[in-house]
Amino acid sequence: MSNNTNIVIIGGGPAGLSTAGALAQLGIQSVVLDRNAHVGDVWAQRYDRLHLHTIRAFSGLAHLPIPRSNPRYLARDQFVRYLQDYARHFTLNITHNCSASAVRRDGVSWTVETNLGRWRAPHVVVAVGQYGKPSMPNWEGWSAYQGEVLHSVSYRSGASFKGRRVLVIGSGNSGTEIAADLLEHGASHVANSIRTPPPVVPREFLGTPVQLFGMVMSVLPSRLADRMGAAIARVATGDLSGHGVRAAAWQPFTAHKVPIIDVGWLAAVKARRLHLRGDVARFTPTGVAFADGTTEDFDAVIAATGFTTGLATLIDAPVSLDDRGYPRHRSGGPTNHRGLYFMGYTESTRGHVFESNRDSRRLARLIQREMAAPSR
């Protein structure tokens, strides 16, 4: 099956939906290819405890704010309902259960190969996100380990780990939230392996969402913003060295990365209910050996070890990706290939959905101008 259209958006998550909505606001129709069966599945399939770390007012997609009837921080299912309402509001044309396998130039257009056939369009927006493929290190001894191992993408709730000894590997927001969730559901022992210590900030400070601090300080020189952010964090969290929390190896504004936004992890560490460990050296048949030479037995290991974008195997467009597999070009902007765009790859302290909203509006206007321009 072959389909011809004007604009194909690959990815039905918030970035892809916001792009389709911003285009619809300008009267431009697009086709969204979503590998999931329903709108919002990319969020619905995540762990039960999940809430947005960003506030309602700055977590909506383009041209349709989240209704005020929702709480300040939306729970997972509330955000899923909003995404579904968004798609209905703009009557978006979404093809579900459609996985793209290749994007390549085809004369003046682009061809997108999928499991449901081929789409050809002069404009293709790649919005599959930063979390395309789970990343699982090949630890020594892993195959001989007798316990349960799963990536954080497969984790749903700590209820199934009640009474068990669990190690969480990784110190991003997913890893720290999962560690806290395990304790809340009665895991008998929870440890958190941290290779590169991140900065830690509370979700709110003095009643103000930390996202707002990030927005205000994002206009400052990055080093100055990092110093100010670190000073606020010290006041908000206190001296953490006595609790085994090592000094951060990077800072949010210079690294363009989101810190740990604490929603229970730090309290568990301070109460000595959550046990911090160093990097994993290897697995043993019954547990893990750490880089400091200590070993410990665990019934289960949850790897919150991140993701790769998966773009390197998807896109056949020279010089469009960097060494990490991320787009070289700004989300929502032009690239070195006419008609190819990226959405949803802006990393900042202002919030991922907030950036997608801004980037999608800019991209919709760019595509509108390019559609009106004479062919080259």
Secondary structure as a PSIPRED ss2 file (coil, helix, strand):
# PSIPRED VFORMAT (PSIPRED V4.0)

   1 M C   1.000  0.000  0.000
   2 S E   0.000  0.000  1.000
   3 N E   0.000  0.000  1.000
   4 N E   0.000  0.000  1.000
   5 T C   1.000  0.000  0.000
   6 N C   1.000  0.000  0.000
   7 I E   0.000  0.000  1.000
   8 V E   0.000  0.000  1.000
   9 I E   0.000  0.000  1.000
  10 I E   0.000  0.000  1.000
  11 G C   1.000  0.000  0.000
  12 G C   1.000  0.000  0.000
  13 G C   1.000  0.000  0.000
  14 P H   0.000  1.000  0.000
  15 A H   0.000  1.000  0.000
  16 G H   0.000  1.000  0.000
  17 L H   0.000  1.000  0.000
  18 S H   0.000  1.000  0.000
  19 T H   0.000  1.000  0.000
  20 A H   0.000  1.000  0.000
  21 G H   0.000  1.000  0.000
  22 A H   0.000  1.000  0.000
  23 L H   0.000  1.000  0.000
  24 A H   0.000  1.000  0.000
  25 Q H   0.000  1.000  0.000
  26 L C   1.000  0.000  0.000
  27 G C   1.000  0.000  0.000
  28 I C   1.000  0.000  0.000
  29 Q C   1.000  0.000  0.000
  30 S C   1.000  0.000  0.000
  31 V E   0.000  0.000  1.000
  32 V E   0.000  0.000  1.000
  33 L E   0.000  0.000  1.000
  34 D C   1.000  0.000  0.000
  35 R C   1.000  0.000  0.000
  36 N C   1.000  0.000  0.000
  37 A C   1.000  0.000  0.000
  38 H C   1.000  0.000  0.000
  39 V C   1.000  0.000  0.000
  40 G C   1.000  0.000  0.000
  41 D H   0.000  1.000  0.000
  42 V H   0.000  1.000  0.000
  43 W H   0.000  1.000  0.000
  44 A H   0.000  1.000  0.000
  45 Q C   1.000  0.000  0.000
  46 R C   1.000  0.000  0.000
  47 Y C   1.000  0.000  0.000
  48 D C   1.000  0.000  0.000
  49 R C   1.000  0.000  0.000
  50 L C   1.000  0.000  0.000
  51 H E   0.000  0.000  1.000
  52 L C   1.000  0.000  0.000
  53 H C   1.000  0.000  0.000
  54 T C   1.000  0.000  0.000
  55 I C   1.000  0.000  0.000
  56 R H   0.000  1.000  0.000
  57 A H   0.000  1.000  0.000
  58 F H   0.000  1.000  0.000
  59 S C   1.000  0.000  0.000
  60 G C   1.000  0.000  0.000
  61 L E   0.000  0.000  1.000
  62 A C   1.000  0.000  0.000
  63 H C   1.000  0.000  0.000
  64 L E   0.000  0.000  1.000
  65 P C   1.000  0.000  0.000
  66 I C   1.000  0.000  0.000
  67 P C   1.000  0.000  0.000
  68 R C   1.000  0.000  0.000
  69 S C   1.000  0.000  0.000
  70 N C   1.000  0.000  0.000
  71 P C   1.000  0.000  0.000
  72 R C   1.000  0.000  0.000
  73 Y C   1.000  0.000  0.000
  74 L C   1.000  0.000  0.000
  75 A E   0.000  0.000  1.000
  76 R H   0.000  1.000  0.000
  77 D H   0.000  1.000  0.000
  78 Q H   0.000  1.000  0.000
  79 F H   0.000  1.000  0.000
  80 V H   0.000  1.000  0.000
  81 R H   0.000  1.000  0.000
  82 Y H   0.000  1.000  0.000
  83 L H   0.000  1.000  0.000
  84 Q H   0.000  1.000  0.000
  85 D H   0.000  1.000  0.000
  86 Y H   0.000  1.000  0.000
  87 A H   0.000  1.000  0.000
  88 R H   0.000  1.000  0.000
  89 H H   0.000  1.000  0.000
  90 F C   1.000  0.000  0.000
  91 T C   1.000  0.000  0.000
  92 L C   1.000  0.000  0.000
  93 N E   0.000  0.000  1.000
  94 I E   0.000  0.000  1.000
  95 T E   0.000  0.000  1.000
  96 H C   1.000  0.000  0.000
  97 N C   1.000  0.000  0.000
  98 C C   1.000  0.000  0.000
  99 S C   1.000  0.000  0.000
 100 A E   0.000  0.000  1.000
 101 S E   0.000  0.000  1.000
 102 A E   0.000  0.000  1.000
 103 V E   0.000  0.000  1.000
 104 R E   0.000  0.000  1.000
 105 R E   0.000  0.000  1.000
 106 D E   0.000  0.000  1.000
 107 G C   1.000  0.000  0.000
 108 V C   1.000  0.000  0.000
 109 S E   0.000  0.000  1.000
 110 W E   0.000  0.000  1.000
 111 T E   0.000  0.000  1.000
 112 V E   0.000  0.000  1.000
 113 E E   0.000  0.000  1.000
 114 T E   0.000  0.000  1.000
 115 N C   1.000  0.000  0.000
 116 L C   1.000  0.000  0.000
 117 G E   0.000  0.000  1.000
 118 R E   0.000  0.000  1.000
 119 W E   0.000  0.000  1.000
 120 R E   0.000  0.000  1.000
 121 A E   0.000  0.000  1.000
 122 P C   1.000  0.000  0.000
 123 H E   0.000  0.000  1.000
 124 V E   0.000  0.000  1.000
 125 V E   0.000  0.000  1.000
 126 V E   0.000  0.000  1.000
 127 A C   1.000  0.000  0.000
 128 V C   1.000  0.000  0.000
 129 G C   1.000  0.000  0.000
 130 Q C   1.000  0.000  0.000
 131 Y C   1.000  0.000  0.000
 132 G C   1.000  0.000  0.000
 133 K E   0.000  0.000  1.000
 134 P E   0.000  0.000  1.000
 135 S C   1.000  0.000  0.000
 136 M C   1.000  0.000  0.000
 137 P C   1.000  0.000  0.000
 138 N C   1.000  0.000  0.000
 139 W C   1.000  0.000  0.000
 140 E C   1.000  0.000  0.000
 141 G C   1.000  0.000  0.000
 142 W H   0.000  1.000  0.000
 143 S H   0.000  1.000  0.000
 144 A H   0.000  1.000  0.000
 145 Y C   1.000  0.000  0.000
 146 Q C   1.000  0.000  0.000
 147 G C   1.000  0.000  0.000
 148 E E   0.000  0.000  1.000
 149 V E   0.000  0.000  1.000
 150 L E   0.000  0.000  1.000
 151 H E   0.000  0.000  1.000
 152 S H   0.000  1.000  0.000
 153 V H   0.000  1.000  0.000
 154 S H   0.000  1.000  0.000
 155 Y C   1.000  0.000  0.000
 156 R C   1.000  0.000  0.000
 157 S C   1.000  0.000  0.000
 158 G H   0.000  1.000  0.000
 159 A H   0.000  1.000  0.000
 160 S H   0.000  1.000  0.000
 161 F H   0.000  1.000  0.000
 162 K C   1.000  0.000  0.000
 163 G C   1.000  0.000  0.000
 164 R C   1.000  0.000  0.000
 165 R E   0.000  0.000  1.000
 166 V E   0.000  0.000  1.000
 167 L E   0.000  0.000  1.000
 168 V E   0.000  0.000  1.000
 169 I E   0.000  0.000  1.000
 170 G C   1.000  0.000  0.000
 171 S C   1.000  0.000  0.000
 172 G C   1.000  0.000  0.000
 173 N H   0.000  1.000  0.000
 174 S H   0.000  1.000  0.000
 175 G H   0.000  1.000  0.000
 176 T H   0.000  1.000  0.000
 177 E H   0.000  1.000  0.000
 178 I H   0.000  1.000  0.000
 179 A H   0.000  1.000  0.000
 180 A H   0.000  1.000  0.000
 181 D H   0.000  1.000  0.000
 182 L H   0.000  1.000  0.000
 183 L H   0.000  1.000  0.000
 184 E H   0.000  1.000  0.000
 185 H C   1.000  0.000  0.000
 186 G C   1.000  0.000  0.000
 187 A C   1.000  0.000  0.000
 188 S C   1.000  0.000  0.000
 189 H E   0.000  0.000  1.000
 190 V E   0.000  0.000  1.000
 191 A E   0.000  0.000  1.000
 192 N E   0.000  0.000  1.000
 193 S E   0.000  0.000  1.000
 194 I C   1.000  0.000  0.000
 195 R C   1.000  0.000  0.000
 196 T C   1.000  0.000  0.000
 197 P C   1.000  0.000  0.000
 198 P C   1.000  0.000  0.000
 199 P C   1.000  0.000  0.000
 200 V E   0.000  0.000  1.000
 201 V E   0.000  0.000  1.000
 202 P E   0.000  0.000  1.000
 203 R C   1.000  0.000  0.000
 204 E E   0.000  0.000  1.000
 205 F E   0.000  0.000  1.000
 206 L C   1.000  0.000  0.000
 207 G C   1.000  0.000  0.000
 208 T E   0.000  0.000  1.000
 209 P E   0.000  0.000  1.000
 210 V H   0.000  1.000  0.000
 211 Q H   0.000  1.000  0.000
 212 L H   0.000  1.000  0.000
 213 F H   0.000  1.000  0.000
 214 G H   0.000  1.000  0.000
 215 M H   0.000  1.000  0.000
 216 V H   0.000  1.000  0.000
 217 M H   0.000  1.000  0.000
 218 S C   1.000  0.000  0.000
 219 V C   1.000  0.000  0.000
 220 L C   1.000  0.000  0.000
 221 P C   1.000  0.000  0.000
 222 S H   0.000  1.000  0.000
 223 R H   0.000  1.000  0.000
 224 L H   0.000  1.000  0.000
 225 A H   0.000  1.000  0.000
 226 D H   0.000  1.000  0.000
 227 R H   0.000  1.000  0.000
 228 M H   0.000  1.000  0.000
 229 G H   0.000  1.000  0.000
 230 A H   0.000  1.000  0.000
 231 A H   0.000  1.000  0.000
 232 I H   0.000  1.000  0.000
 233 A H   0.000  1.000  0.000
 234 R H   0.000  1.000  0.000
 235 V H   0.000  1.000  0.000
 236 A H   0.000  1.000  0.000
 237 T H   0.000  1.000  0.000
 238 G C   1.000  0.000  0.000
 239 D C   1.000  0.000  0.000
 240 L C   1.000  0.000  0.000
 241 S H   0.000  1.000  0.000
 242 G H   0.000  1.000  0.000
 243 H H   0.000  1.000  0.000
 244 G C   1.000  0.000  0.000
 245 V C   1.000  0.000  0.000
 246 R C   1.000  0.000  0.000
 247 A C   1.000  0.000  0.000
 248 A C   1.000  0.000  0.000
 249 A C   1.000  0.000  0.000
 250 W C   1.000  0.000  0.000
 251 Q C   1.000  0.000  0.000
 252 P H   0.000  1.000  0.000
 253 F H   0.000  1.000  0.000
 254 T H   0.000  1.000  0.000
 255 A H   0.000  1.000  0.000
 256 H C   1.000  0.000  0.000
 257 K C   1.000  0.000  0.000
 258 V C   1.000  0.000  0.000
 259 P C   1.000  0.000  0.000
 260 I E   0.000  0.000  1.000
 261 I E   0.000  0.000  1.000
 262 D E   0.000  0.000  1.000
 263 V C   1.000  0.000  0.000
 264 G C   1.000  0.000  0.000
 265 W H   0.000  1.000  0.000
 266 L H   0.000  1.000  0.000
 267 A H   0.000  1.000  0.000
 268 A H   0.000  1.000  0.000
 269 V H   0.000  1.000  0.000
 270 K H   0.000  1.000  0.000
 271 A C   1.000  0.000  0.000
 272 R C   1.000  0.000  0.000
 273 R C   1.000  0.000  0.000
 274 L E   0.000  0.000  1.000
 275 H E   0.000  0.000  1.000
 276 L E   0.000  0.000  1.000
 277 R E   0.000  0.000  1.000
 278 G C   1.000  0.000  0.000
 279 D C   1.000  0.000  0.000
 280 V E   0.000  0.000  1.000
 281 A E   0.000  0.000  1.000
 282 R E   0.000  0.000  1.000
 283 F E   0.000  0.000  1.000
 284 T C   1.000  0.000  0.000
 285 P C   1.000  0.000  0.000
 286 T C   1.000  0.000  0.000
 287 G E   0.000  0.000  1.000
 288 V E   0.000  0.000  1.000
 289 A E   0.000  0.000  1.000
 290 F E   0.000  0.000  1.000
 291 A C   1.000  0.000  0.000
 292 D C   1.000  0.000  0.000
 293 G C   1.000  0.000  0.000
 294 T C   1.000  0.000  0.000
 295 T E   0.000  0.000  1.000
 296 E E   0.000  0.000  1.000
 297 D E   0.000  0.000  1.000
 298 F C   1.000  0.000  0.000
 299 D C   1.000  0.000  0.000
 300 A E   0.000  0.000  1.000
 301 V E   0.000  0.000  1.000
 302 I E   0.000  0.000  1.000
 303 A E   0.000  0.000  1.000
 304 A C   1.000  0.000  0.000
 305 T C   1.000  0.000  0.000
 306 G C   1.000  0.000  0.000
 307 F E   0.000  0.000  1.000
 308 T E   0.000  0.000  1.000
 309 T C   1.000  0.000  0.000
 310 G C   1.000  0.000  0.000
 311 L H   0.000  1.000  0.000
 312 A H   0.000  1.000  0.000
 313 T H   0.000  1.000  0.000
 314 L C   1.000  0.000  0.000
 315 I E   0.000  0.000  1.000
 316 D E   0.000  0.000  1.000
 317 A C   1.000  0.000  0.000
 318 P C   1.000  0.000  0.000
 319 V C   1.000  0.000  0.000
 320 S C   1.000  0.000  0.000
 321 L E   0.000  0.000  1.000
 322 D C   1.000  0.000  0.000
 323 D C   1.000  0.000  0.000
 324 R C   1.000  0.000  0.000
 325 G C   1.000  0.000  0.000
 326 Y C   1.000  0.000  0.000
 327 P E   0.000  0.000  1.000
 328 R C   1.000  0.000  0.000
 329 H C   1.000  0.000  0.000
 330 R C   1.000  0.000  0.000
 331 S C   1.000  0.000  0.000
 332 G C   1.000  0.000  0.000
 333 G C   1.000  0.000  0.000
 334 P C   1.000  0.000  0.000
 335 T C   1.000  0.000  0.000
 336 N C   1.000  0.000  0.000
 337 H C   1.000  0.000  0.000
 338 R C   1.000  0.000  0.000
 339 G C   1.000  0.000  0.000
 340 L E   0.000  0.000  1.000
 341 Y E   0.000  0.000  1.000
 342 F E   0.000  0.000  1.000
 343 M C   1.000  0.000  0.000
 344 G C   1.000  0.000  0.000
 345 Y C   1.000  0.000  0.000
 346 T C   1.000  0.000  0.000
 347 E C   1.000  0.000  0.000
 348 S C   1.000  0.000  0.000
 349 T C   1.000  0.000  0.000
 350 R C   1.000  0.000  0.000
 351 G C   1.000  0.000  0.000
 352 H H   0.000  1.000  0.000
 353 V H   0.000  1.000  0.000
 354 F H   0.000  1.000  0.000
 355 E H   0.000  1.000  0.000
 356 S H   0.000  1.000  0.000
 357 N H   0.000  1.000  0.000
 358 R H   0.000  1.000  0.000
 359 D H   0.000  1.000  0.000
 360 S H   0.000  1.000  0.000
 361 R H   0.000  1.000  0.000
 362 R H   0.000  1.000  0.000
 363 L H   0.000  1.000  0.000
 364 A H   0.000  1.000  0.000
 365 R H   0.000  1.000  0.000
 366 L H   0.000  1.000  0.000
 367 I H   0.000  1.000  0.000
 368 Q H   0.000  1.000  0.000
 369 R H   0.000  1.000  0.000
 370 E H   0.000  1.000  0.000
 371 M H   0.000  1.000  0.000
 372 A H   0.000  1.000  0.000
 373 A C   1.000  0.000  0.000
 374 P C   1.000  0.000  0.000
 375 S C   1.000  0.000  0.000
 376 R C   1.000  0.000  0.000
